[in-house]
């Protein structure tokens, strides 16, 4: 039987990468782990697995206000983004696909760099000819900054819009998708399992290679994903209140440390994600010391970029001064405590001062 000790979570401040599993999610997955049949098989074991999948997708669809037929199961949020873009590239070519400069690497690495636009200012030069496909995340994984793609749809009603909600779901935002054609999700961001993802398609009949994909699906992972969505919606208010309180506490601490800067602090952000740079100190160095000496888990930029020695594309875009381009990302989860956050603040301040000294 899998179990979590609460104190193992109190040193973990990298929830934007992946959250701890909720014990209720574990319980649901364990319940279905012995359903090993291929859901595509036309026999009792296959039907058994497919029933779990159908019920799980119906649960998520009801929460999102969509139909189960509009939900396609993928292997991850990254896989959702890539599959959708690859399908679009076959129809329109990569030259007709554009994305913002702050997208997740699963999008930035696919879309030609000349087609990256600035999300904080509408780039008329780029959009002289309306793009066929446009991708923009709802909330940035590194800074928490939020973006709105409704104006794109108003200006380009025929453009197909992909919106990445991996970091935004369960953070107190209204799930408004009238203006988008596809939405990607990653359940490991809401205390659910890895190795499974979700893609919403407004018109699934337009993308049969996605909506009717018959890859063998893991029913217990999908059941765990559905439980994670259920809990996220049910406990959203309580979770957001915690994240807001702890975010304010950490940011107050950071502001009291000389020569510090919180990225995107002048913009609307989701609660719980803080990108902070300390002048004269590289984030990777601070991250390593916190991990090795205190067992504290933070990242630099995003988890996907923690091992690079140059600024991430997001940070390079939003911050032009090289002195502020090497932050640490502090990201919070619901299993923290007031005491854990207080201890983190004291420890962070101590090691910034020590490394500078």
PALODREN-717966 format. One line per 10 residues: number of its first residue (from 1); their letters; for each residue x, y, z of N, C-alpha, C. Coordinates in pm, whole numbers, plus 50000, padded with zeros to 5 digits. Example, Ala and Ser with C-alpha at 12.3 -4.5 7.8 and 13.67 -1.06 7.14 Angstrom:
# PALODREN-717966
1 = as = 51319,49431,50780,51230,49550,50780,51320,49670,50780 ~ 51285,49775,50708,51367,49894,50714,51290,50003,50787 $
//
This chain:
# PALODREN-717966
1 = xxxxxxxxxx = 50085,49881,50000,50000,50000,50000,50089,50125,50000 ~ 50068,50214,49904,50145,50337,49897,50096,50434,50004 ~ 50185,50512,50061,50144,50612,50160,50241,50729,50155 ~ 50195,50844,50203,50279,50963,50209,50292,51008,50354 ~ 50413,51043,50395,50433,51110,50523,50427,51260,50496 ~ 50344,51330,50574,50324,51472,50548,50457,51549,50550 ~ 50550,51514,50643,50672,51593,50654,50763,51578,50532 ~ 50744,51477,50449,50825,51465,50329,50785,51570,50225 ~ 50669,51632,50242,50622,51732,50147,50661,51873,50187 ~ 50703,51892,50311,50721,52027,50361,50854,52090,50320 $
11 = xxxxxxxxxx = 50941,52015,50253,51063,52071,50197,51052,52088,50046 ~ 50934,52064,49994,50915,52062,49849,50851,52192,49801 ~ 50927,52269,49722,50881,52398,49670,50900,52404,49519 ~ 50866,52293,49452,50879,52284,49307,50751,52228,49245 ~ 50636,52274,49297,50507,52218,49256,50466,52256,49114 ~ 50526,52360,49058,50495,52393,48919,50552,52289,48824 ~ 50651,52214,48872,50706,52103,48792,50613,51984,48803 ~ 50588,51940,48926,50492,51833,48950,50452,51838,49097 ~ 50327,51818,49125,50277,51821,49261,50286,51683,49325 ~ 50287,51677,49459,50274,51547,49525,50139,51484,49489 $
21 = xxxxxxxxxx = 50133,51352,49490,50006,51284,49466,49916,51299,49589 ~ 49791,51333,49564,49691,51334,49670,49662,51190,49710 ~ 49650,51162,49840,49627,51024,49886,49497,50968,49831 ~ 49398,51054,49805,49272,51007,49748,49289,50966,49602 ~ 49379,51032,49533,49410,50992,49395,49478,50855,49396 ~ 49571,50836,49488,49638,50707,49500,49537,50596,49526 ~ 49442,50623,49615,49342,50522,49649,49259,50483,49527 ~ 49220,50580,49447,49142,50551,49326,49224,50470,49227 ~ 49350,50506,49209,49434,50432,49115,49456,50288,49162 ~ 49479,50271,49291,49498,50136,49344,49374,50050,49322 $
31 = xxxxxxxxxx = 49259,50111,49331,49133,50039,49313,49124,49976,49174 ~ 49185,50042,49075,49173,49996,48936,49300,49935,48879 ~ 49404,49920,48960,49532,49874,48907,49527,49733,48848 ~ 49437,49653,48895,49431,49516,48846,49346,49503,48719 ~ 49294,49613,48672,49220,49612,48545,49322,49629,48432 ~ 49379,49519,48391,49495,49520,48302,49457,49509,48154 ~ 49331,49489,48123,49291,49464,47984,49317,49582,47892 ~ 49343,49550,47765,49354,49654,47662,49214,49707,47634 ~ 49195,49837,47655,49061,49892,47642,49006,49882,47500 ~ 49091,49853,47401,49045,49836,47263,49000,49692,47234 $
41 = xxxxxxxxxx = 49028,49600,47326,48993,49459,47303,48844,49437,47325 ~ 48785,49358,47237,48640,49333,47243,48612,49208,47326 ~ 48652,49214,47453,48621,49105,47543,48601,49164,47682 ~ 48571,49078,47780,48530,49126,47911,48636,49212,47978 ~ 48766,49178,47964,48871,49258,48027,48887,49393,47958 ~ 48871,49394,47826,48877,49520,47754,48760,49610,47789 ~ 48639,49552,47796,48520,49629,47833,48534,49686,47973 ~ 48593,49608,48062,48612,49650,48200,48699,49776,48207 ~ 48810,49775,48133,48899,49891,48131,48833,50011,48064 ~ 48762,49988,47954,48699,50098,47883,48590,50165,47967 $
51 = xxxxxxxxxx = 48520,50086,48048,48417,50143,48133,48477,50243,48232 ~ 48592,50209,48290,48659,50300,48382,48697,50429,48309 ~ 48749,50415,48188,48790,50531,48109,48670,50619,48076 ~ 48561,50557,48031,48442,50634,47995,48386,50710,48115 ~ 48380,50644,48228,48328,50708,48349,48419,50822,48394 ~ 48548,50802,48383,48644,50905,48423,48635,51028,48335 ~ 48627,51008,48204,48618,51122,48112,48486,51195,48128 ~ 48380,51122,48161,48251,51187,48186,48258,51276,48309 ~ 48330,51229,48411,48348,51310,48533,48420,51440,48501 ~ 48530,51431,48426,48607,51551,48390,48525,51643,48301 $
61 = xxxxxxxxxx = 48454,51586,48205,48372,51666,48113,48267,51746,48189 ~ 48202,51684,48286,48101,51755,48365,48163,51871,48442 ~ 48283,51852,48496,48350,51957,48570,48388,52075,48480 ~ 48431,52043,48358,48476,52147,48265,48362,52210,48187 ~ 48245,52147,48189,48132,52198,48112,48144,52169,47964 ~ 48202,52052,47932,48216,52009,47792,48157,51869,47781 ~ 48172,51805,47666,48128,51668,47652,48247,51574,47655 ~ 48222,51450,47694,48331,51352,47699,48390,51329,47561 ~ 48309,51343,47457,48358,51323,47320,48459,51430,47280 ~ 48461,51542,47352,48555,51651,47322,48688,51635,47395 $
71 = xxxxxxxxxx = 48705,51527,47470,48827,51505,47548,48906,51390,47489 ~ 49033,51414,47461,49122,51312,47409,49232,51284,47512 ~ 49254,51158,47541,49358,51119,47637,49493,51115,47566 ~ 49594,51174,47630,49731,51174,47577,49824,51119,47685 ~ 49954,51130,47661,50051,51078,47758,50097,51184,47859 ~ 50072,51312,47830,50116,51420,47920,50068,51552,47863 ~ 50089,51661,47938,50059,51793,47885,50148,51825,47766 ~ 50274,51787,47775,50367,51804,47664,50317,51731,47540 ~ 50273,51608,47558,50222,51529,47448,50096,51592,47388 ~ 50010,51648,47472,49889,51715,47423,49926,51830,47330 $
81 = xxxxxxxxxx = 50020,51914,47374,50062,52028,47292,50122,51981,47159 ~ 50214,51887,47167,50283,51843,47046,50189,51773,46949 ~ 50105,51687,47001,50012,51616,46911,49923,51713,46835 ~ 49873,51813,46907,49784,51908,46840,49859,51989,46735 ~ 49979,52036,46769,50056,52114,46673,50098,52031,46553 ~ 50137,51905,46577,50175,51819,46465,50056,51796,46372 ~ 49939,51776,46429,49820,51758,46346,49793,51883,46262 ~ 49811,51999,46324,49790,52125,46252,49897,52146,46145 ~ 50021,52104,46175,50129,52124,46077,50104,52044,45950 ~ 50043,51928,45962,50013,51847,45844,49908,51914,45756 $
91 = xxxxxxxxxx = 49821,51992,45818,49717,52062,45742,49767,52193,45682 ~ 49840,52270,45764,49871,52407,45725,50020,52435,45703 ~ 50108,52346,45750,50252,52372,45743,50296,52455,45862 ~ 50420,52433,45908,50470,52505,46025,50479,52654,46001 ~ 50493,52695,45876,50505,52838,45847,50378,52914,45881 ~ 50266,52844,45898,50138,52908,45929,50097,52889,46075 ~ 50193,52847,46159,50166,52828,46301,50252,52926,46380 ~ 50193,52993,46477,50265,53090,46558,50239,53065,46706 ~ 50328,53116,46791,50310,53100,46935,50375,53216,47008 ~ 50339,53234,47133,50401,53340,47212,50543,53301,47251 $
101 = xxxxxxxxxx = 50622,53399,47290,50762,53375,47325,50781,53314,47463 ~ 50673,53293,47535,50686,53241,47671,50621,53104,47687 ~ 50600,53034,47577,50535,52903,47585,50626,52797,47647 ~ 50565,52686,47684,50640,52569,47729,50725,52519,47613 ~ 50835,52451,47647,50927,52404,47543,50859,52310,47443 ~ 50753,52241,47484,50683,52150,47393,50620,52225,47276 ~ 50603,52356,47292,50551,52440,47183,50663,52523,47121 ~ 50743,52590,47206,50850,52675,47154,50947,52598,47065 ~ 50977,52475,47102,51074,52397,47026,51019,52346,46893 ~ 50888,52351,46877,50826,52303,46754,50799,52415,46654 $
111 = xxxxxxxxxx = 50755,52528,46704,50717,52640,46616,50842,52717,46574 ~ 50859,52747,46446,50976,52823,46401,50993,52953,46480 ~ 51117,52983,46516,51142,53099,46602,51094,53230,46541 ~ 51098,53239,46410,51052,53363,46345,50902,53384,46364 ~ 50832,53280,46407,50687,53291,46428,50651,53308,46575 ~ 50750,53339,46660,50722,53364,46802,50682,53511,46819 ~ 50570,53536,46884,50525,53675,46902,50536,53717,47048 ~ 50530,53848,47070,50540,53902,47205,50403,53908,47270 ~ 50379,53835,47378,50245,53827,47434,50200,53952,47509 ~ 50295,54036,47548,50258,54157,47621,50221,54274,47531 $
121 = xxxxxxxxxx = 50253,54262,47405,50221,54368,47309,50186,54303,47175 ~ 50075,54344,47120,50031,54282,46995,50128,54318,46883 ~ 50183,54218,46817,50284,54240,46714,50217,54247,46577 ~ 50188,54367,46533,50119,54384,46405,50202,54333,46289 ~ 50334,54346,46299,50420,54303,46189,50405,54153,46164 ~ 50397,54077,46273,50385,53932,46261,50251,53891,46204 ~ 50148,53970,46234,50012,53930,46199,49955,54005,46079 ~ 50041,54047,45988,49989,54108,45865,49900,54010,45791 ~ 49942,53883,45793,49858,53776,45741,49814,53691,45860 ~ 49684,53680,45883,49637,53605,46001,49694,53463,46003 $
131 = xxxxxxxxxx = 49745,53419,46117,49799,53284,46127,49686,53181,46120 ~ 49718,53064,46072,49620,52956,46070,49602,52898,46210 ~ 49713,52893,46286,49711,52834,46420,49793,52924,46513 ~ 49742,52944,46635,49811,53027,46732,49807,52957,46868 ~ 49921,52951,46936,49929,52888,47068,49971,52991,47172 ~ 49896,52997,47281,49933,53085,47391,49886,53024,47522 ~ 49976,53015,47618,49942,52955,47747,49857,53051,47830 ~ 49777,52993,47917,49695,53074,48007,49778,53130,48121 ~ 49870,53050,48174,49958,53096,48282,50098,53041,48258 ~ 50196,53128,48272,50333,53088,48243,50390,53000,48353 $
141 = xxxxxxxxxx = 50463,52897,48313,50515,52799,48407,50629,52853,48492 ~ 50698,52954,48444,50816,53004,48516,50785,53120,48609 ~ 50699,53210,48567,50671,53330,48646,50530,53334,48702 ~ 50439,53252,48648,50300,53256,48691,50219,53364,48620 ~ 50283,53443,48533,50212,53550,48465,50099,53494,48378 ~ 49984,53560,48382,49867,53515,48308,49852,53592,48176 ~ 49796,53523,48078,49775,53582,47947,49632,53554,47900 ~ 49585,53638,47810,49447,53626,47763,49448,53624,47611 ~ 49392,53519,47553,49391,53509,47407,49257,53547,47345 ~ 49167,53606,47424,49036,53642,47368,49047,53746,47257 $
151 = xxxxxxxxxx = 49142,53840,47271,49157,53943,47168,49204,53884,47035 ~ 49283,53776,47042,49326,53712,46919,49206,53658,46841 ~ 49114,53597,46912,48997,53539,46845,48908,53648,46787 ~ 48898,53760,46857,48818,53871,46805,48879,53926,46677 ~ 49011,53934,46675,49077,53991,46557,49089,53889,46444 ~ 49113,53763,46481,49131,53657,46381,49032,53543,46408 ~ 48906,53562,46376,48804,53462,46411,48826,53326,46346 ~ 48901,53320,46236,48923,53193,46167,49048,53120,46217 ~ 49127,53186,46300,49249,53124,46351,49216,53018,46455 ~ 49283,52905,46445,49268,52797,46543,49360,52828,46661 $
161 = xxxxxxxxxx = 49302,52833,46783,49378,52873,46901,49391,52756,46998 ~ 49517,52730,47037,49549,52632,47140,49588,52707,47267 ~ 49522,52675,47379,49553,52740,47505,49599,52633,47605 ~ 49716,52655,47663,49775,52561,47758,49731,52599,47900 ~ 49651,52510,47961,49600,52535,48096,49673,52451,48201 ~ 49787,52397,48168,49857,52308,48261,49882,52372,48396 ~ 49923,52500,48397,49953,52569,48522,49833,52643,48580 ~ 49727,52657,48502,49617,52745,48542,49501,52675,48610 ~ 49480,52547,48580,49363,52479,48634,49374,52467,48786 ~ 49264,52490,48854,49262,52481,49000,49323,52600,49071 $
171 = xxxxxxxxxx = 49348,52711,48999,49413,52828,49059,49317,52947,49071 ~ 49186,52920,49069,49089,53026,49090,49047,53100,48965 ~ 49084,53051,48848,49048,53116,48722,48920,53055,48666 ~ 48837,53138,48609,48717,53088,48543,48759,53014,48416 ~ 48707,52892,48400,48743,52812,48282,48658,52859,48163 ~ 48702,52967,48102,48633,53028,47988,48704,52986,47860 ~ 48640,52903,47780,48706,52851,47660,48626,52878,47533 ~ 48535,52976,47538,48453,53007,47420,48539,53052,47302 ~ 48655,53108,47331,48738,53168,47227,48848,53074,47178 ~ 48858,52952,47233,48967,52863,47195,48914,52738,47126 $
181 = xxxxxxxxxx = 49004,52672,47053,48968,52551,46981,49027,52426,47044 ~ 49129,52444,47126,49192,52330,47194,49254,52379,47324 ~ 49252,52290,47425,49312,52321,47554,49389,52198,47602 ~ 49511,52221,47649,49592,52110,47702,49595,52115,47854 ~ 49601,51995,47915,49603,51981,48060,49711,51881,48101 ~ 49763,51899,48224,49863,51807,48280,49824,51776,48423 ~ 49768,51657,48450,49716,51628,48584,49820,51627,48694 ~ 49950,51610,48659,50051,51611,48764,50071,51749,48824 ~ 50005,51851,48767,50009,51985,48825,49899,52004,48928 ~ 49804,51911,48936,49692,51923,49030,49683,51799,49118 $
191 = xxxxxxxxxx = 49800,51749,49161,49808,51638,49256,49759,51506,49197 ~ 49771,51495,49064,49735,51374,48993,49857,51303,48937 ~ 49836,51196,48860,49947,51114,48811,50020,51174,48692 ~ 50144,51130,48674,50221,51159,48554,50187,51054,48448 ~ 50246,51072,48331,50233,50977,48219,50090,50966,48166 ~ 50011,51070,48189,49879,51079,48129,49847,51227,48114 ~ 49780,51263,48007,49744,51402,47983,49608,51410,47919 ~ 49564,51532,47894,49429,51552,47840,49431,51666,47740 ~ 49351,51652,47637,49338,51755,47535,49191,51777,47505 ~ 49145,51900,47524,49008,51937,47487,49007,51985,47342 $
201 = xxxxxxxxxx = 48912,51937,47265,48894,51977,47126,48751,52030,47108 ~ 48740,52155,47069,48605,52211,47050,48530,52135,46942 ~ 48601,52102,46834,48541,52027,46724,48621,51900,46700 ~ 48594,51796,46778,48674,51674,46767,48667,51608,46631 ~ 48559,51630,46559,48546,51571,46426,48648,51629,46328 ~ 48702,51747,46358,48803,51807,46271,48942,51745,46293 ~ 48957,51673,46404,49087,51612,46436,49067,51465,46474 ~ 49022,51382,46381,48996,51241,46413,49121,51166,46457 ~ 49240,51209,46408,49363,51143,46450,49391,51162,46599 ~ 49327,51262,46660,49339,51287,46803,49218,51234,46879 $
211 = xxxxxxxxxx = 49099,51269,46833,48977,51233,46906,48945,51085,46897 ~ 48990,51019,46792,48962,50876,46776,49089,50792,46786 ~ 49192,50850,46844,49318,50777,46861,49295,50653,46947 ~ 49341,50537,46900,49313,50412,46968,49437,50352,47036 ~ 49530,50440,47078,49644,50385,47153,49592,50322,47283 ~ 49659,50218,47329,49618,50150,47452,49628,50246,47569 ~ 49518,50264,47638,49512,50361,47747,49513,50290,47882 ~ 49577,50354,47977,49590,50299,48111,49471,50346,48194 ~ 49378,50257,48224,49253,50300,48288,49275,50352,48429 ~ 49374,50297,48502,49390,50345,48639,49456,50482,48646 $
221 = xxxxxxxxxx = 49540,50515,48548,49595,50650,48541,49485,50751,48507 ~ 49398,50715,48416,49288,50803,48376,49190,50822,48491 ~ 49165,50715,48567,49080,50727,48686,49143,50820,48789 ~ 49275,50809,48806,49346,50899,48896,49339,51043,48849 ~ 49349,51064,48718,49338,51198,48662,49200,51257,48691 ~ 49096,51177,48673,48960,51224,48699,48942,51262,48846 ~ 48997,51181,48936,48988,51213,49079,49064,51341,49111 ~ 49178,51362,49046,49255,51485,49067,49174,51606,49022 ~ 49108,51596,48909,49023,51706,48862,48909,51731,48960 ~ 48846,51623,49007,48733,51638,49099,48776,51712,49225 $
231 = xxxxxxxxxx = 48887,51670,49283,48935,51733,49406,48976,51878,49380 ~ 49042,51902,49266,49087,52038,49234,48971,52135,49226 ~ 48862,52093,49164,48744,52180,49154,48674,52192,49288 ~ 48663,52083,49361,48590,52083,49488,48662,52166,49594 ~ 48795,52162,49594,48873,52228,49698,48946,52352,49648 ~ 48905,52402,49533,48978,52513,49470,48985,52636,49560 ~ 48874,52674,49618,48872,52796,49700,48968,52785,49817 ~ 48963,52672,49888,49051,52651,50002,49198,52649,49961 ~ 49228,52580,49849,49366,52572,49801,49419,52707,49760 ~ 49339,52783,49687,49382,52915,49639,49409,53009,49756 $
241 = xxxxxxxxxx = 49327,53001,49860,49348,53086,49977,49484,53058,50041 ~ 49518,52930,50052,49649,52893,50107,49761,52946,50019 ~ 49750,52921,49889,49858,52961,49798,49878,53112,49797 ~ 49769,53186,49804,49779,53332,49806,49849,53379,49934 ~ 49813,53320,50045,49873,53361,50173,50022,53331,50176 ~ 50058,53212,50131,50200,53173,50134,50281,53250,50030 ~ 50220,53278,49915,50288,53359,49814,50322,53496,49869 ~ 50225,53558,49933,50248,53691,49992,50357,53685,50099 ~ 50358,53579,50178,50458,53565,50284,50598,53553,50226 ~ 50614,53471,50122,50746,53453,50062,50790,53579,49988 $
251 = xxxxxxxxxx = 50699,53643,49920,50737,53764,49846,50775,53877,49941 ~ 50710,53885,50056,50748,53984,50157,50890,53958,50205 ~ 50921,53829,50226,51057,53792,50266,51158,53832,50159 ~ 51126,53801,50034,51218,53830,49923,51243,53980,49912 ~ 51138,54059,49927,51152,54204,49914,51240,54263,50024 ~ 51254,54192,50134,51340,54238,50243,51485,54195,50226 ~ 51512,54118,50122,51649,54080,50090,51703,54181,49989 ~ 51813,54249,50018,51865,54351,49926,51893,54294,49787 ~ 51877,54378,49687,51907,54344,49548,51837,54215,49504 ~ 51707,54213,49522,51625,54101,49476,51517,54153,49382 $
261 = xxxxxxxxxx = 51469,54064,49296,51366,54105,49200,51273,53989,49171 ~ 51143,54013,49182,51041,53914,49149,50994,53940,49007 ~ 51013,53843,48920,50976,53862,48780,50824,53868,48763 ~ 50780,53954,48673,50638,53972,48638,50555,54022,48755 ~ 50619,54086,48853,50545,54130,48972,50444,54240,48942 ~ 50458,54307,48829,50364,54412,48792,50248,54361,48706 ~ 50241,54231,48687,50138,54172,48603,50054,54073,48684 ~ 49935,54045,48634,49850,53945,48700,49917,53809,48693 ~ 49920,53739,48807,49983,53609,48813,49895,53511,48891 ~ 49912,53383,48861,49845,53281,48939,49912,53273,49076 $
271 = xxxxxxxxxx = 49840,53236,49180,49904,53221,49311,49992,53097,49316 ~ 50102,53109,49388,50184,52990,49415,50307,52975,49329 ~ 50329,53063,49231,50448,53054,49146,50525,53186,49155 ~ 50651,53179,49198,50732,53298,49222,50868,53278,49156 ~ 50904,53365,49064,51036,53362,49002,51114,53481,49056 ~ 51221,53452,49131,51295,53560,49197,51443,53550,49163 ~ 51501,53664,49131,51644,53672,49102,51713,53755,49209 ~ 51834,53713,49244,51915,53786,49341,52041,53833,49270 ~ 52062,53963,49267,52176,54020,49193,52307,53963,49246 ~ 52392,53921,49151,52521,53866,49187,52518,53719,49224 $
281 = xxxxxxxxxx = 52403,53655,49210,52390,53515,49250,52313,53438,49144 ~ 52370,53330,49097,52302,53247,48997,52203,53154,49064 ~ 52085,53144,49002,51981,53060,49058,52022,52915,49072 ~ 52099,52865,48976,52141,52725,48981,52228,52697,49103 ~ 52311,52794,49140,52397,52779,49257,52313,52774,49384 ~ 52216,52865,49395,52129,52869,49512,52044,52742,49519 ~ 51992,52698,49405,51912,52576,49400,51992,52456,49452 ~ 52115,52443,49409,52199,52330,49450,52228,52332,49600 ~ 52258,52449,49652,52290,52460,49795,52168,52428,49880 ~ 52052,52480,49841,51930,52451,49917,51900,52302,49918 $
291 = xxxxxxxxxx = 51924,52237,49805,51897,52093,49796,51997,52012,49876 ~ 52126,52041,49858,52231,51961,49920,52239,51979,50071 ~ 52220,52101,50118,52240,52129,50260,52111,52121,50343 ~ 51997,52149,50278,51872,52155,50354,51764,52061,50302 ~ 51788,51997,50188,51686,51911,50131,51567,51987,50075 ~ 51584,52116,50050,51477,52199,49995,51478,52191,49843 ~ 51361,52178,49786,51347,52159,49641,51289,52283,49576 ~ 51369,52351,49495,51323,52458,49407,51382,52428,49269 ~ 51350,52510,49171,51409,52491,49038,51456,52625,48985 ~ 51518,52623,48868,51555,52748,48801,51476,52753,48671 $
301 = xxxxxxxxxx = 51410,52864,48647,51324,52871,48529,51211,52772,48545 ~ 51213,52666,48468,51118,52556,48483,51198,52428,48504 ~ 51129,52321,48542,51199,52195,48564,51270,52147,48438 ~ 51211,52179,48323,51268,52136,48195,51397,52210,48161 ~ 51425,52319,48234,51543,52400,48201,51638,52414,48319 ~ 51623,52332,48421,51703,52349,48543,51851,52319,48524 ~ 51887,52250,48417,52027,52213,48398,52097,52297,48292 ~ 52032,52402,48241,52097,52485,48139,52169,52602,48205 ~ 52272,52652,48138,52356,52757,48195,52332,52892,48129 ~ 52226,52902,48051,52189,53029,47988,52047,53062,48030 $
311 = xxxxxxxxxx = 52005,53188,48020,51868,53223,48057,51767,53148,47971 ~ 51654,53112,48029,51549,53050,47950,51491,53152,47853 ~ 51421,53103,47754,51361,53194,47655,51259,53287,47719 ~ 51186,53235,47817,51089,53320,47886,51158,53432,47962 ~ 51259,53398,48041,51328,53501,48121,51401,53599,48030 ~ 51463,53549,47924,51533,53639,47832,51438,53738,47767 ~ 51314,53696,47748,51215,53786,47687,51167,53891,47786 ~ 51132,53849,47908,51071,53944,48002,51175,54027,48077 ~ 51302,53982,48077,51406,54052,48152,51529,54075,48064 ~ 51555,54199,48028,51665,54231,47937,51800,54244,48009 $
321 = xxxxxxxxxx = 51797,54275,48138,51921,54297,48213,51981,54163,48254 ~ 52103,54131,48208,52166,54001,48240,52180,53976,48390 ~ 52188,54082,48470,52205,54064,48614,52083,53998,48680 ~ 51968,54003,48610,51845,53948,48668,51795,53825,48592 ~ 51878,53767,48511,51832,53660,48422,51856,53518,48475 ~ 51896,53506,48601,51924,53373,48655,51848,53352,48786 ~ 51716,53335,48777,51633,53326,48898,51623,53184,48952 ~ 51559,53174,49068,51507,53047,49115,51355,53057,49107 ~ 51293,52944,49078,51146,52940,49078,51101,52867,49204 ~ 51019,52936,49282,50960,52880,49403,50813,52856,49373 $
331 = xxxxxxxxxx = 50768,52733,49383,50628,52704,49351,50566,52617,49459 ~ 50446,52652,49500,50385,52602,49622,50275,52500,49595 ~ 50247,52419,49696,50140,52319,49685,50058,52317,49815 ~ 49943,52253,49808,49845,52261,49917,49887,52185,50043 ~ 49986,52097,50035,50026,52018,50151,50132,52086,50237 ~ 50173,52207,50199,50264,52283,50283,50192,52330,50411 ~ 50268,52383,50504,50211,52439,50627,50267,52579,50648 ~ 50202,52654,50734,50252,52788,50765,50395,52781,50820 ~ 50420,52681,50904,50553,52667,50963,50657,52632,50857 ~ 50620,52546,50762,50714,52509,50656,50750,52630,50571 $
341 = xxxxxxxxxx = 50653,52714,50542,50680,52834,50462,50765,52932,50542 ~ 50737,52944,50670,50817,53031,50756,50962,52984,50760 ~ 50983,52855,50776,51119,52800,50777,51189,52820,50643 ~ 51112,52805,50535,51171,52825,50402,51222,52968,50387 ~ 51142,53063,50430,51182,53203,50417,51312,53230,50492 ~ 51321,53180,50615,51442,53200,50695,51564,53135,50628 ~ 51543,53015,50575,51652,52942,50511,51696,53010,50382 ~ 51601,53054,50303,51632,53124,50178,51716,53248,50206 ~ 51674,53328,50301,51747,53450,50334,51889,53417,50382 ~ 51901,53314,50464,52032,53275,50516,52130,53238,50405 $
351 = xxxxxxx = 52085,53156,50309,52178,53109,50206,52206,53214,50100 ~ 52114,53304,50076,52144,53416,49985,52255,53501,50046 ~ 52242,53528,50174,52345,53610,50243,52479,53534,50248 ~ 52474,53404,50275,52597,53325,50286,52668,53318,50152 ~ 52595,53291,50045,52659,53279,49913,52714,53414,49867 ~ 52645,53519,49898,52696,53650,49862,52820,53685,49943 ~ 52820,53639,50070,52932,53673,50157,53061,53606,50116 $
//
